[in-house]
C-alpha cells in the first residue's frame, strides 16, 4: 500500500509541476490569462494548502483546534481553486 501512495504522490507532484510550468510559459509566450489562472489554482490547492495547513497546525493550542483550522484552510483553498477555474473558463 505504501508503494502505491508513493507512486501516486510522486505522479501528482510531477503533473502539478508540469501544469504550473506550462501555464506560466504559455502566459509569458502568448499572454494566455486562463493558462495562468489554472496554474495559480494548482498552486493554491497544492503547495499553498500544504503550507497553510502546516502553519495552522503549528499554532493551534490543541489537536481539536488544529483539525478545525485545517478544515477552514481546506474549504478556503477549495473555494479559491474553484473561483480561479471559473475565471479561467469565463475568459476562454
Order of alpha helices (4+ residues) and beta strands (2+ residues): alpha-alpha-alpha-alpha
